[in-house]
Amino acid sequence: MPRPHDWNIGTHHAWLESPDELWLKVRGDTSLQDAITLLELYRELGTQRPLFLVTDLTEATSVDLKARDHISWNGRPDWFRSAIYIGAGLMQRAVASSMTFLHSVTGHTAMAQHFVTTEDEARALIAQERSLLDKFP
């Protein structure tokens, strides 16, 4: 049975680790409906406090173009401290980087993005960013 801070979205699984880490394990394809539900979750949690969003893409296959557009154009950078992608392939990195560039060119704020290969690297990166936040609130 899912915990109160545990969500199943299509074939994907998300969970909140206190106080501000949202972890997402992407499995298989991501549909437009998945993206709509994810965006609702991001909005609900991110308006309470900015989140570290950690997305594990090691089992991801494809993202529907409308799903990608929905998240890209409706997500708010102020909901997040940063986005960390685990196991992103070359194409996934290129798409994420190009969307960040496109947002900056069109005057939209873009959030910091990081690409790592393991969960341990993601956790170390969050700890490093937290220490910077403590120094420069």
C-alpha positions in Angstrom: 0.0 0.0 0.0 1.4 3.4 -0.9 2.5 5.7 1.9 1.0 9.3 2.1 4.1 10.6 0.3 4.2 7.9 -2.4 2.6 8.1 -5.8 2.2 5.8 -8.7 1.8 7.6 -12.0 1.2 5.2 -14.9 4.3 3.0 -14.8 6.3 5.6 -12.9 6.8 5.9 -9.1 7.4 9.1 -7.1 8.1 9.6 -3.5 8.9 12.5 -1.2 11.9 12.4 1.1 11.7 14.9 3.8 12.0 17.8 3.8 12.2 18.8 0.1 13.4 16.0 -2.2 11.0 14.6 -4.8 12.3 11.3 -6.3 10.8 10.0 -9.5 11.6 6.6 -11.0 10.6 6.6 -14.7 9.8 3.2 -16.2 8.9 2.8 -19.8 7.0 5.4 -21.8 5.7 8.7 -20.5 2.3 9.7 -21.9 0.6 13.1 -21.9 -1.7 11.9 -19.0 1.4 11.0 -17.0 2.9 14.4 -17.7 -0.4 16.1 -16.6 -0.5 14.2 -13.4 3.3 14.8 -12.7 2.8 18.5 -13.3 -0.1 18.6 -10.8 2.2 16.8 -8.2 5.0 19.3 -8.9 2.7 22.2 -8.5 1.1 20.9 -5.3 4.5 20.1 -3.6 6.5 22.9 -5.2 4.2 25.7 -4.1 4.7 24.6 -0.5 8.5 24.7 -0.7 11.0 24.5 -3.6 12.1 20.9 -4.3 15.1 19.0 -5.4 13.7 16.9 -8.2 15.6 13.7 -8.8 14.5 11.8 -11.8 15.9 8.3 -12.4 15.8 7.7 -16.2 17.7 4.3 -16.2 14.5 2.5 -17.2 12.8 5.2 -19.3 12.1 4.5 -22.9 10.3 7.4 -24.6 8.4 10.6 -23.8 5.4 11.6 -25.9 6.2 15.0 -27.5 3.0 16.5 -26.1 4.0 15.3 -22.7 7.4 16.9 -23.0 5.9 20.2 -24.1 3.3 20.1 -21.3 5.9 19.8 -18.6 8.3 22.3 -20.3 5.8 25.1 -20.9 3.7 24.7 -17.8 6.2 23.9 -15.1 7.5 26.7 -12.9 11.2 26.9 -12.1 10.4 28.5 -8.7 8.9 25.1 -7.7 12.4 23.6 -7.7 15.8 24.1 -6.2 17.3 22.0 -9.1 16.7 19.0 -11.3 19.0 16.1 -11.1 18.8 13.3 -13.7 20.2 9.9 -13.0 21.2 7.8 -16.0 20.2 10.2 -18.7 21.3 9.2 -22.2 22.7 11.5 -24.8 19.3 12.2 -26.3 17.7 12.9 -22.9 20.5 15.2 -22.0 20.3 17.1 -25.3 16.5 17.6 -25.0 16.8 18.8 -21.4 19.7 21.2 -22.2 17.9 22.5 -25.3 14.7 23.2 -23.4 16.8 25.1 -20.8 18.5 27.1 -23.6 15.1 27.8 -25.3 13.6 29.0 -22.0 16.5 31.4 -21.4 16.3 32.8 -24.9 12.5 33.4 -24.6 12.9 35.2 -21.2 11.7 32.3 -19.0 13.7 31.4 -15.9 15.4 28.0 -16.1 16.2 25.8 -13.2 19.7 24.3 -12.6 20.1 20.9 -14.1 22.6 18.2 -13.2 23.3 14.8 -14.8 24.7 12.0 -12.7 25.0 8.2 -13.1 24.0 6.9 -9.7 21.7 7.6 -6.8 24.7 8.1 -4.5 26.0 10.9 -6.8 22.5 12.5 -6.7 22.4 12.4 -2.9 26.0 13.9 -2.7 25.0 16.7 -5.1 21.9 17.5 -3.0 24.1 17.6 0.1 26.6 19.9 -1.7 23.8 22.2 -2.8 22.3 22.3 0.7 25.7 23.4 2.1 25.8 26.2 -0.5 22.2 27.2 0.5 23.3 27.4 4.2 26.2 29.7 3.2 24.2 31.9 0.8 20.5 31.7 1.8 
